[in-house]
Amino acid sequence: MANDIAATPQPTPKAPTPPPPGSRWEEIIYVFITVVLGIIAVTTIFGALWLTAHGISPIPESVIALGSTATGALAGVLVPRPSTASAP
C-alpha cells in the first residue's frame, strides 16, 4: 500500500499564464504611460517658458534633460512596433 502511494505521480502545479497580448491591462498601462510622459513633456516646456519670462536666463540643464528624456520616451512608446513579416 505504501509503495502504491509513492509510485503514483503527483500533478505538478501549473504556473499562472500571462495575459494574452492586447489584453485590457496592456491597454491601460499603455495609456497611463503615454499620458504621464505627455504631461511631463508639456510641463517641462511651460516651466522653461515660465523661467525665461521671469528673468531666469539660463534654463537649468536638469529641466532640459527632463524634457528631452520625456519627449524621447514618448516617441519610443508611440512608434509602431516593427512587423515580423520577412521581406520577399
ABEGO torsion letter per residue (X at the ends): XAAAAAABBBBBBBBBBBBBBGBAAAAAAAAAAAAAAAAAAAAAAAAAAAAAAAGBABBBAAAAAAAAAAAAAAAAAABBBBBABBBX
